[in-house]
Amino acid sequence: MKTHPPANTLQFGHTFTDHMLTIPWNLFTGWGPPKIGPYAPLALEPSSTVFHYAQTLFEGMKAYRDKEGKVSLFRPDMNMKRMNNSAKRIALPTFNGDALLECIKELVRLDKDWIPKEPGYSLYVRPTLIGTQTTIGVSPPADALLFVICCPVGPYYPKGFKPVALYGTTEYIRAAPGGTGAFKLGVNYAPGVVAQREAAKLGYVQNLWLHGPEHYLTEVGTMNMFVVFKQPDGGLELVTPPLDGMILPGVTRDSVLALARSHASHTQHIPNLPSNLTVSERPVTMAEVKAASTEGRLVELFGAGTAAVISPVDRIGYMGEDVLIPTGEDGMGPVSRPIWKELVGRQTGAIKSEWSVTVSE
């Protein structure tokens, strides 16, 4: 067994647990028996289609330990559904999501001691599916491998929230209508590295993906994006781009929308979230964001994803100037702060929720 490093030294995605799950698939024999074994290198031939045609997809979810030691996963059914949708998009085999989830639970139970006991820590779970057919040629693979690995991770902001600066990328696009932007495929991520690196050279932490001549806001790096506007009646509008085929249907995105809508409809009260709240899935342009900033109607802008949960933004570099975005003393805003508290409470078990799926008591 590996030595567990001190929790405060963990870096996201650098340390992996003792075990992994593997499930082979063949066109003629179907899914093979699941196997949990030691974390180890995979044996793949150089002609495996994953290396040549990007036949790879993945998911990301977290397992949490509450104060009583109970371990749970947060909304894993949504990850299973999205993973199957991604598989269909690139002609990889689909699977029984409930059956895979039971296998993942067994893996997490086996490696649950890797979840640090300190507050804010969790176990990141990475299911992956790749084409392994050893034939060069573009076609649906006759062989595939599904595997799951886990790594202990700490809080994204260990010293408190620090708003990030974004660069509005107009030189590149992340996705286009009819493409693969709505699916969690490896091919969507490698092209974004150059754009992120160029944003960093200009002094920005991450890039904001813009689309079309109108410069529609789509995603923040690898996260979904939310913006809050002040309305004429003093109420607030929480806006995120619609799932138009270019936007990844994020689990955190869906959670933010569900919580905000339940609060806005008065079916559930979220402490400190403004009562006069409208929730919209609609297109947003940089022209609208810039005008709202100038006129004092821009309340906040933030990214949402599994790794960070909520990532506040304080400025956007756009067409040679910075569009300034308000942030509170703690780095967050009046909508993101209470939603973050509710989300984290549900994830960690501090707030009871049907979204929390028990792995181990």
N, C-alpha and C positions, 0 to 999 in steps of 0.2 A: 504494500500500500504506500501511496505517496505521502510525503509530509505536508501537512496543511500549513500554508504560509500565514503569518499574522494578518488579520483582517485589514488592518490599515495600510497594508502594502499591496493589496489587490488592485490590478488594473483590468479594465473591462476587456474580456476576451483573451486574456493571457494565461490564465491558470485553468486546468481542466481536471475533472474528477477522475476517480479510479476506473469507472466503467463506461461502456457505450452500448447502444442497442443497434443491431444490424438486422435487416430483413431483405433478402434477395428476391428478385422477381424475374420471371421468364415468360415470354409470350405464349409458350405452349403449356407450361406447367403452372403458371400463375404465381402467387405469392408463396414463398418458402416459409419455413418455421422461423419465428422471431428468436434471436439469440442475444442475450446480454453477456458480454465478456469484458476483459480488460480493455481500457482505452489504449489503442494501438494503431499503427499505420495501416492504411488500406492497401491491398495488393491489386493494382490496376494495370492493364497493359497500355502501352503508349498509344495504341489505336482506339482506345475507349472513346466513344462519341462525346463524352462530357468535355474532353480536352479540345475537341475540334469544332463543335457546333453549339457550345454553351447549353447543353441539355442538363441544366441544373436549376433547382429552386430550393427555397428554404423558408423556415418560419422562425419566429422568436417569441418566447413566452417566459414567464418567471414563476418560480415556486417560492413561497414565503413561509416563514416560521413565526407563529404568534407567541405571545408571552407564556402560554401553557405548553408550548412545544409542538402544537399541531401544525402540520405542513399542508399547504394548499396551493393549487394552481388558480390563476385568475383567467376566467373565461376561455379555457382551452378549447371548447367546442368551436369557437369562432376561428381559431388557428387551424383546426382540422378542416373546416369548411373552406377556408381560403387556400389552404395547401392543395386540396383537391381541385379547386378552380384553377390554380396555377398549373397543376399537372395536365389538366385538359388543354390548356392554352398551348403547351409545347409538346403535346402528344406523348407525355410520360404516363405511366399507369396510375389509375386512381385506386383508392383503397377504402376500407371500412374505417371511418373516422373514430367510431366508438372503440373498435378493437385496437387501433393504434394508440389511442389515449390510455387504455388499460396497460399497454406495454410501457408507455412513458411513465405512468404512475409507478409501475414496478421498478423502473430505473431510478426514479427520484427517491423512492423508499430506500433503495439500496445505498444511494449516495447522499442521503439527507443530512448526514453528519458534516457534509461539506458546506452546509448553509451556516454562515457565521451567526453567532447568537447576538451580536451587537445590533442595535436598532438601525434600520435603513438598508440592511444587507439582504441578499436574496440569491437564488440559484437560477442563472439564466439557462434556458433549455433551447437547444438549436436542432430541430428536426430538419433533415436535408434529403433530397431525392435527386439522384443523378442517373444519366444514361451510361451504361457500361458495355454496350455492344462493341465487340472488337472488330469493327468493319468501318472503313472510311467511306462515307457516303451519307448524303442528307436524306434521312428517312426516320420514321418512328423507330426507336431502338427496340430490339428483341430482348434485351437484358437491361435491368436497372437495379439500383441498390438504394434502399432507404436506410438512413442511419441517424442516430440521435446522440449528441454529445451535450455535456453540461459544464458550466463554469460558474464558480462563486463570484459574485460581483458586489461592489459597494454602492453607496448612494452616489448619484450622478453629480450632485453638488455637495460634497462633504463639508464645505465651509459656508453653506448658505447659498441661496440663489444668486447667480451672477448673470444679468442680462447679456445677450450676445448681439453682436453687430453682423448684419447680413449684407451681402452684395447682390443686388438685383441683376442676375445673369441674363443678358440679352444675346450673348455670342453663341450660346448653346441652348438646346432644349432637352428636357428630361424625357418627354413623351409626346406623342401625337395621336390624334383620333384614329382609332382602328389598330393602334400599336399594342405595346405590352405594358404600359404604365400602370394598369390596374392590377398587375400580378406581381408576386414577390419572386422574381426571377433574377438569377445571377447576372444576366445580360443587362439588367437595368442599372447596375451599381458601378461596374468598372468604368463606363464612360463618364460618370460623375466625378471621378477622382481629379481629373484635369481641371474641371470647373471649380472644384473646391480648393485646389492648390492655387489657382490663379486668384481666387477671392482672398486667400490668406496672404498672398504677396501684396495685395492692396490694403492689407490691414483689417480684413474682416474675418470673423470666425467661421462663417459658413455662407453658402450661397442660397439665394432665393430664386427658385425656378420660375421664370416668366414665360408666357406662351403667346405667340401670335403678335401681329402688329399693335394690338391693343394692350399688350403686356399684361395679360391676365396672370394673377398670382395662382400658383398651383401647389407646390410643396416647398418646405424649408429643408434643404439638404436631403435627408432620408426620413423626414417627419411630415405629418400632415400639418396644415396651417390654419390658424384661427385669427380673426381680427374682430375687435369690438368697436362699434361706432356709437356716439351719442346721438339720440334722436331729438327732433324738435320739441317733443313733449317731456324731455328730460329722462326718458327711458333709455335702455341700452339695447343694441342689436348685436348678437353674437353671430358671426358669419363664417362659414367655411365653404370652399369650392365644392360643387356637386360632384357626385360619382359619375362622371361623364365618359368613363373609359380611359382617362388619363391619370386619374387620382387613385392611389392605393387605398382600398377600404380598410383602414387601420382599426385595430381593436381599441386602442386608446381613443381614436377619433370617435368611434361609435359610442364609447363609454361617456365621453364628454358631452356628446349630443343628447344621449339618453338622460343623463343627469340634469342637464340644463332644461330640457323639454319637460321633464317631470316637475321641476321647480316652477317653470313658467306657467304650467297648466294647473299648479297648486295641488297636484297629486302627491307630491313629496316636498318637504321643506329642507333646503340645504342651508345650514347656518351661515349668515353674513353674505349670502349671494343676493344681489339686488332683486327686489320683487318685480319691478317693471322691466321684464326681460323678454325680448323677442329672439327666437332662434331661426336662422335662415341658412339654407344651403343654396347658394347662388353665386354666379361669377362675380369676381372682384378685380378691378384693374388697378394698376399703380397710380393712374390719374385720380381715381377715387380716394385711394389711401393718402396720396400727396395733398389733395385738396382738404381732406379731413384733418390732416396734421396742421396745415396752415390756418385753418379756421377754428382749431381747438375742439374738433369733434372726434378726433382719434383718441380712444381711451386706452387701448393696448393691443398688442399683437404677440402671438406665441405659437410655438410648435408643440406638437403632441405625438408621443411615440412610446414604445415599450421601454427603451433604455432610460430616457430622461423623465418620462411621464409628461411633464410640462417644462418647456424651455422658453422663458420670456425673451423678448427682443426689444432693444432700446434705440436702434437706428437701422436704416436701410440705405446703402449706397446705391444711388440711382441716377444715371445719366449725368455723372459728374458732380453731384451734390448729395448730401445726407438728408434723408427724411427722418425727422426725429419722432420717437414714439415714447409716450409717458410710461414710467415705471414707478412703483411705490418704493418706500424705504427698504423693504426686504427684496426688491427686485421684481415683485409680481404686481398684478393689477387686481381690480375689484371683482373680476369674473374668474380669472385663472386661479387666484389664491384659494377661495372656498371650494372650487371644483377640485383642485389638487388635493386639498385636505380630505375631501370626501373620497376621492379615488384611492389615495394611499391608505386611508382608513379601511376601506373595503379590501384592498389587496393584502394588507398585513393582518387582517382579522380583527382589528380594533373596532370596526363597524361590521356587524353581521350583514351578510349579503348572499343572495342566490348566485351571484357571479363567482363566489369563492367555492372551488371544488376540492373537497378533502382528499388528500393523498395518504396521510398518516396521522393518527390521533396521538 
